C-alpha cells in the first residue's frame, strides 16, 4: 500500500475518457462485394481451389452469409461472367464492315477473359444464352444475316466463334499454369524449351513438324489469335453469294 486506499484511486481525466475507439463500421454484404472477393480468390488460387468457403474467408464472414445473396457456386460463376461482359455493346450491324465487326467482338471477348485467371474455364461452363446477354446475341445474328450468310451458317457462326475465343483463352491460361510449374521465368523461355523439343525430333519421321516448328512457336499469342480469327472470318465469307449472282 502507498498510504492511499485503492478505493480512492484517481479517476481517469475526462480527456482520456473521450479517447475511445470509434465503433467499427460494418460494410453491408452485397452481391457486388461477393463477386469482387470471388475474383480475388480466383486470381490467387485458380479455378480448382475457388470455393464458397474461400470467398467467405476473403470477406471475413460465415459461409452461410453468402447464401442470402448467392444461390451457390454455379450462381456465383454466372455473376462473375456477367460482370466481365456487362459493358459488352455490339455496334449496329454494318454489312460493309461485318468482318471487322466480328473481329472486334472476338478481340474484346478474349481480352476480357484474360483479365482474370482461369476465367475461360468459367466461361466454357456457363449456359450459352444468359437472359441478360440475349439482346447482344440477337444483334450478332443480325450482323451475320445482314452480311448475307445463309441462315444455317449464321445459326452456327456465333457458337463457333465463341468456342474459338473460349478455347484460345483457355489454352493460354493452361500453358501459363504449366509455365508456373517449371523453371521457366517467362513465356519466351518456355517457348524455347518447347521449340528445342520439336527440333530434336527425328527428321525422317516428322519432316513436316520440323519444317513448321519455328513458325508454330515464334509467333506471339496475339499473332496466333489473329491468324485463327482470319481463318474463321474468311471461311464465313466464302458462304456469301456475290450480289450480282
C-alpha positions as CSV (number, residue, x, y, z in Angstrom):
1,X,0.0,0.0,0.0
2,X,1.2,3.5,-0.7
3,X,-0.7,5.3,2.0
4,X,-3.8,5.7,-0.1
5,X,-6.6,3.1,-0.2
6,X,-7.2,1.6,-3.7
7,X,-10.8,2.7,-3.4
8,X,-9.6,6.3,-3.6
9,X,-7.8,5.7,-6.9
10,X,-7.6,8.8,-9.1
11,X,-10.3,8.7,-11.7
12,X,-9.3,9.0,-15.4
13,X,-9.3,12.5,-16.6
14,X,-12.2,13.5,-18.9
15,X,-10.0,14.0,-21.9
16,X,-8.8,10.3,-21.6
17,X,-12.3,9.0,-21.3
18,X,-13.2,10.7,-24.6
19,X,-10.4,8.9,-26.5
20,X,-12.4,5.8,-27.1
21,X,-12.0,3.8,-30.3
22,X,-14.7,4.6,-32.8
23,X,-17.1,1.8,-33.5
24,X,-16.2,-0.3,-36.5
25,X,-18.4,0.4,-39.4
26,X,-19.9,-2.7,-40.9
27,X,-20.0,-2.7,-44.6
28,X,-23.2,-4.4,-45.8
29,X,-22.7,-7.7,-47.7
30,X,-23.8,-7.4,-51.3
31,X,-23.6,-9.4,-54.5
32,X,-21.1,-6.9,-55.8
33,X,-18.7,-7.4,-52.8
34,X,-19.1,-11.1,-53.1
35,X,-18.2,-11.1,-56.8
36,X,-15.2,-8.8,-56.1
37,X,-14.0,-11.3,-53.4
38,X,-14.6,-14.2,-55.8
39,X,-12.3,-12.6,-58.4
40,X,-9.6,-12.0,-55.8
41,X,-9.8,-15.7,-54.8
42,X,-9.8,-16.8,-58.4
43,X,-6.7,-14.8,-59.3
44,X,-4.9,-16.1,-56.2
45,X,-6.0,-19.7,-56.0
46,X,-7.2,-20.6,-59.5
47,X,-10.4,-22.3,-60.7
48,X,-10.0,-25.6,-58.9
49,X,-9.5,-24.1,-55.5
50,X,-12.2,-21.4,-55.6
51,X,-14.9,-22.3,-53.1
52,X,-17.7,-20.5,-51.3
53,X,-15.7,-21.0,-48.1
54,X,-12.7,-19.3,-49.6
55,X,-14.8,-16.4,-50.7
56,X,-16.4,-16.1,-47.3
57,X,-12.9,-16.1,-45.7
58,X,-11.9,-13.3,-48.0
59,X,-14.8,-11.2,-46.8
60,X,-14.4,-12.2,-43.2
61,X,-18.0,-13.6,-42.9
62,X,-19.5,-17.0,-42.3
63,X,-20.2,-19.1,-45.4
64,X,-24.0,-19.1,-44.6
65,X,-24.0,-15.3,-45.0
66,X,-23.2,-15.7,-48.7
67,X,-26.3,-17.7,-49.4
68,X,-28.6,-14.8,-48.7
69,X,-27.2,-13.2,-51.9
70,X,-25.9,-16.1,-54.0
71,X,-27.6,-19.5,-54.5
72,X,-24.3,-21.4,-54.8
73,X,-21.0,-21.7,-56.6
74,X,-22.6,-22.0,-60.1
75,X,-24.7,-18.9,-59.5
76,X,-21.5,-17.1,-58.4
77,X,-19.8,-18.2,-61.6
78,X,-22.6,-16.7,-63.6
79,X,-22.4,-13.4,-61.7
80,X,-18.7,-13.3,-62.4
81,X,-19.3,-14.0,-66.1
82,X,-21.9,-11.3,-66.3
83,X,-19.6,-8.8,-64.5
84,X,-17.0,-9.3,-67.3
85,X,-19.4,-8.7,-70.1
86,X,-21.8,-6.2,-68.6
87,X,-20.3,-3.4,-70.7
88,X,-20.3,-5.5,-73.9
89,X,-22.1,-3.5,-76.5
90,X,-22.1,-4.6,-80.1
91,X,-22.4,-1.8,-82.6
92,X,-25.2,-1.6,-85.1
93,X,-24.6,-4.2,-87.8
94,X,-22.8,-2.7,-90.8
95,X,-22.9,-5.1,-93.8
96,X,-20.0,-3.3,-95.4
97,X,-17.8,-3.8,-92.3
98,X,-19.1,-7.0,-90.9
99,X,-15.8,-8.8,-91.0
100,X,-14.0,-6.2,-88.9
101,X,-17.0,-6.0,-86.5
102,X,-16.8,-9.8,-85.9
103,X,-13.0,-9.5,-85.3
104,X,-13.5,-6.6,-82.9
105,X,-16.0,-8.7,-80.9
106,X,-13.6,-11.6,-80.7
107,X,-10.7,-9.4,-79.6
108,X,-12.9,-7.9,-76.9
109,X,-14.1,-11.3,-75.7
110,X,-10.5,-12.7,-75.4
111,X,-9.2,-9.6,-73.7
112,X,-12.0,-9.8,-71.1
113,X,-11.4,-13.5,-70.4
114,X,-7.7,-12.9,-69.9
115,X,-8.4,-10.2,-67.2
116,X,-8.7,-12.9,-64.6
117,X,-7.0,-16.3,-64.1
118,X,-9.0,-19.3,-65.4
119,X,-11.9,-17.1,-66.4
120,X,-12.1,-19.0,-69.8
121,X,-12.9,-22.2,-67.8
122,X,-15.8,-20.5,-66.2
123,X,-17.0,-19.1,-69.5
124,X,-16.9,-22.6,-71.1
125,X,-19.1,-24.0,-68.3
126,X,-21.8,-21.3,-68.5
127,X,-25.2,-21.6,-70.1
128,X,-24.7,-20.3,-73.6
129,X,-27.5,-17.9,-73.6
130,X,-27.9,-16.0,-70.3
131,X,-31.1,-13.8,-70.5
132,X,-29.1,-10.7,-69.9
133,X,-27.0,-11.3,-73.0
134,X,-29.8,-12.3,-75.4
135,X,-30.0,-8.7,-76.9
136,X,-26.4,-9.0,-77.8
137,X,-26.8,-12.5,-79.3
138,X,-29.7,-11.1,-81.3
139,X,-27.6,-8.3,-82.7
140,X,-24.8,-10.8,-83.6
141,X,-27.4,-12.8,-85.5
142,X,-28.5,-9.7,-87.3
143,X,-24.8,-9.0,-88.2
144,X,-24.3,-12.4,-89.7
145,X,-27.6,-12.3,-91.7
146,X,-27.2,-8.8,-92.8
147,X,-23.8,-9.7,-94.2
148,X,-25.5,-12.3,-96.4
149,X,-24.6,-15.5,-94.6
150,X,-27.1,-18.3,-95.3
151,X,-29.3,-19.0,-92.3
152,X,-27.8,-22.4,-91.4
153,X,-24.3,-20.8,-91.4
154,X,-25.4,-17.8,-89.5
155,X,-27.1,-20.0,-86.8
156,X,-23.8,-21.9,-86.3
157,X,-21.4,-19.0,-86.6
158,X,-21.9,-17.4,-83.2
159,X,-21.4,-20.6,-81.3
160,X,-18.3,-21.4,-83.4
161,X,-16.8,-18.0,-82.8
162,X,-17.5,-18.2,-79.0
163,X,-15.9,-21.7,-78.9
164,X,-12.8,-20.4,-80.6
165,X,-12.5,-17.4,-78.2
166,X,-13.0,-19.6,-75.1
167,X,-10.7,-22.3,-76.3
168,X,-7.9,-20.0,-77.2
169,X,-8.1,-18.1,-73.9
170,X,-8.2,-21.4,-72.1
171,X,-5.2,-22.7,-73.9
172,X,-3.3,-19.5,-73.0
173,X,-4.2,-20.0,-69.3
174,X,-3.3,-23.7,-69.4
175,X,0.2,-23.0,-70.8
176,X,0.7,-20.2,-68.3
177,X,-0.2,-22.6,-65.5
178,X,2.3,-25.1,-66.9
179,X,5.0,-22.4,-67.0
180,X,4.4,-21.6,-63.3
181,X,5.3,-25.3,-62.5
182,X,8.6,-25.2,-64.4
183,X,11.8,-23.3,-64.0
184,X,11.0,-21.0,-66.9
185,X,10.9,-17.4,-65.8
186,X,9.0,-16.2,-68.8
187,X,6.9,-17.5,-71.7
188,X,9.8,-16.8,-74.0
189,X,11.9,-19.3,-72.1
190,X,9.0,-21.8,-72.1
191,X,8.7,-21.3,-75.9
192,X,12.4,-22.0,-76.4
193,X,12.1,-25.2,-74.4
194,X,9.2,-26.5,-76.4
195,X,10.9,-25.5,-79.7
196,X,14.0,-27.4,-78.6
197,X,11.9,-30.5,-78.1
198,X,10.5,-30.4,-81.6
199,X,13.8,-29.5,-83.2
200,X,15.3,-32.7,-81.7
201,X,12.6,-35.0,-83.3
202,X,14.0,-37.4,-86.0
203,X,13.5,-35.7,-89.3
204,X,12.8,-38.9,-91.2
205,X,9.6,-39.5,-89.1
206,X,8.5,-35.9,-88.6
207,X,9.6,-33.8,-91.6
208,X,6.6,-31.5,-91.6
209,X,6.7,-30.8,-87.9
210,X,10.4,-29.9,-88.2
211,X,9.7,-27.7,-91.2
212,X,6.9,-25.8,-89.4
213,X,8.0,-25.8,-85.8
214,X,9.8,-22.5,-86.0
215,X,6.6,-20.9,-87.3
216,X,4.4,-22.6,-84.7
217,X,6.3,-21.2,-81.8
218,X,7.9,-17.9,-82.9
219,X,4.6,-16.1,-83.2
220,X,3.1,-14.4,-80.2
221,X,-0.3,-15.4,-78.8
222,X,-1.7,-12.2,-80.3
223,X,-0.4,-13.1,-83.7
224,X,-1.7,-16.6,-83.5
225,X,-5.1,-15.4,-82.4
226,X,-5.3,-13.0,-85.3
227,X,-4.4,-15.8,-87.8
228,X,-7.1,-18.1,-86.3
229,X,-9.7,-15.3,-86.4
230,X,-8.8,-14.5,-90.0
231,X,-9.3,-18.2,-91.0
232,X,-12.8,-18.2,-89.4
233,X,-13.9,-14.9,-90.9
234,X,-12.6,-15.9,-94.4
235,X,-14.4,-19.2,-94.1
236,X,-17.7,-17.5,-93.2
237,X,-17.2,-15.0,-96.1
238,X,-16.9,-17.9,-98.5
239,X,-20.6,-18.7,-97.9
240,X,-21.8,-15.3,-99.1
241,X,-23.1,-15.3,-102.6
242,X,-21.9,-12.4,-104.8
243,X,-24.6,-9.7,-105.1
244,X,-24.7,-10.0,-108.9
245,X,-25.0,-13.8,-108.9
